[in-house]
Each structure stands twice: as structure tokens, then as C-alpha cells.
């Protein structure tokens, strides 16, 4: 993949820059975001580069990513039409998130299939993640022997070769999963032992902050079954004293996970629209994690779709495709069919950007189908416009004109004024290309619409109602 780093030389540079500032490694650590062990691993060249962590280090040294750009190594040819660089870690991270969600929400076999498609070198720290995910898949299949082996292999790999992976808290995750396996086989004392190991290796500044609560909840259950009521109560008190791991997100959390996930999705959507895409992605990923833990299929679908749309707006088409394909694996769980109309419209736009004409047409047709099933005039109009534009781009003017006229009829019927304006322009262009004299009618309509808009800006007055709508979720039920 693209944009690999010369970790050794980068590490030497960072250590030299830190010493020039007369700072210790401890001085660069940021609670909950950047541990001392991570800083140390970066300077020794042992850490897989996470540009978020790297940026935090650089900021404290009064440096930027531009100052270390010379340490990049280009060793990957990007996908055709992928006009914005995607780092190696960014794509691998997203694929791992996708696989974990597929294992949890779709099925173990599908997850194992996706894992087999990942080609990672034997000495890459990502092997730890792969072993953990295989263990999780086999655990779901109740193949305890294979699950046990993969979890222990992951722990051993961290101990022997990749201590920098401790920050991922995968060691804790593996011990927690081992405790669950023992519990399911009624080995409660062994389950408690593994659960204690899970807490022992948990890093409060690491990833997967939710783990501590999961482990403690498991310990309450184990103590209950062993009739150790005092032990169970102590663990409950410990849970009550823990800070909320979601406190980094700046809104008051609700008791309802449905509401929280709605807020995460709304934050991601709105932040993306005001060009705060990095923060938007963080909100979407946190929501995706929460939806996976709570088995909330429809919210997971919605969040993956939103994340894919953000990546597509950034022209990171391969990342967008990963998101859309992951979401569509949950298609059978979706009750709100407008979500399907939206994702197929987005998928069609992605294929169109890649000049994959037939795939784009097929996706837009699916969007039309779903919008008609639920009588959603807005999304039917949008899908027809997208399909019509696809035909225009490839010279199919007559087919396009037929679709665009249907779309215009719907838009006028429902007062979708922005769509009416776009459709008059597209139809005028279409018919002009085929020497159809009717093009003048649509060109004139487009002209009149813009004259009205300009006059309102000059002489004031109330604007005509604009019925255009964005992809927004339903308000939560009380």
C-alpha cells in the first residue's frame, strides 16, 4: 500500500528534535491520547505509523507533517481514479474495523473469508489483529479449540515481538475472550483467572477504552454464579466509579444508546458538511464501535454509509467502497428502506467516478427500485437524476432525457425546487445534444428560475420554499 515510512530514520529525527527542545519522552505523553511507550516506540522505529499520534508528537516539537515528509517511502500503486492518497495504515485500519463488524453482525464465515483476503507480511504487527479476529470468528462458531489457539497466539506475539501493540489493548481483549470461552464451558474459576489477566494488562491510555467495563461486568457475572455476592458488589461499585470512555466527545450522553448513536451520526454528517472531515470520521468510527457492541444493525448500516460518503467527498474511493460494502452486508436487517435508496445512490456515484458504467447504472436502478417501494419521491427523483447524469456522461442522451422528464415531473409535483432547477439544466443540455427543439423550453425555464433567484437577492422578499432534503435519519422514538 501507499505512503509507507522509513521508521528508523523518522525515529532518529524525532528523538533529535525532542532533545533539541530539552524535553523528555514523558513530556510528550498526553493522557488518553498518547502514551510514553508510544513515544518511545516511535523514536526506536518500532511503531507502525499512525498519523494522528505522529501529529501529536510533531505539534509538541513545533513541527508539521511537511517537516517529516522526506521520510515517506512510496511503494504502492493506488487504485485507478484514486486521486487522493490513502495511507497504508488508514486502509488497513478500516479493513480491520470492517472485518470485526462483519464477524459480530453478519457471520463468522463471512468474516474469515474477508480475513483470508488480507495479505499482510509475516513480521507485520497487524498479524496480532488478524489472530485476534480469527479467534473471535472461531469463538462465534463455537470452535473453542481454534479460538483458544488464536487468542493465545496473539498474546504470545505481543509478548515476544510486538510489545508496542499493548497500547491497542488487544492483549486485554484476548484474555477477555478467553474468559468468555471458559465461562461458556462452565469453567468459572479459570474464567475469573483470565478476566483478572485482562484487567492486569489493560492500559487506561490505550485503545478500546470500553474494555474495562466489559471485563468488570463479566467478573460480576462470574462471582454471581459462584455465589460470591460480596465480590460481585465490589465489582459493581468499581464500575460505577469509572469515567465514561466517551467523554472525549463534546455532547452530554443519553441513557439511550439509540439516541447516542443518532447524535454520533448527526455529528459526523454535519461536521463533514462544514469541512471538518477528520473530526467527522472520528465520530463515525466511535458510533460504529458502539453499534457493534450493542448489535444495532440499522445504526451500524447508517454509520458505515455516512463514513463512506465522507470518504467519497474526500475522493478516497477505495475507503468509501469498503464502507458501502460493509454496510450492504447488513441489508437484510434494514427496515428504513430510504437508507437503501441512499446507499445505492452513493454507490452508483462511486462507480461513476471510477468509470465503471454498468455497475453505476445497476446501483442507480436499485436506488430507484427501493425509493419506489416506499413511495419516497425525493430519493426516487435523486436516483433518476443520478442515473440520467450517468447516461449523459456516456452519450446516451435519449435514454437520459426519458428518465430526466420523469424526475422533473416528480420534482415539480412535490415542489423540490433545487431539483427542478438542476433538471431543467440537464434536460436542456440533453435535448440540445440531440438537436431536439424542445431544449429551448427547458433552457428558458432554467433561465427564468435563475432570474427569479437573482431578483430576490436584489429587491428582497421571501424566498420560495425549498424542499430539498439531505440524507438525515429519523428522529428517535420516545
Secondary structure, DSSP 8 states (H G I E B T S, - for coil): ---EE-HHHHHHHHHHHHHHTT--HHHH-BTTTB-HHHHHHHHHT-S---HHHHHHHHHHTT--GGGGGGGEE------TT--S---HHHHHHHHHHHHHHHHHHT-HHHHHHHHHH----TTSTHHHHHHHHHHHHHHHTT-HHHHHHHHHHHHHHHHHT-GGGGGGTHHHHHHHHHHHHHHHTT-HHHHHHHHHHHHHT--TTSS-TTHHHHHHHHHHHHHHHTT-HHHHHHHHHHHHHS--TTTTSSS---S-HHHHHHHHHHHHHHHHHTT-HHHHHHHHHHHHHHHHHTT-HHHHHHHHHHHHHHHHHTT-HHHHHHHHHHHHTTGGG---THHHHHHHHHHHHHHHHTT-HHHHHHHHHHHHHHHHHTT-HHHHHHHHHHHHHHHHHTT-HHHHHHHHHHHHHHHHHTT-HHHHHHHHHHHHHHHHHTT-TTHHHHHHHHHHHHHHHHHHHHH-------------------
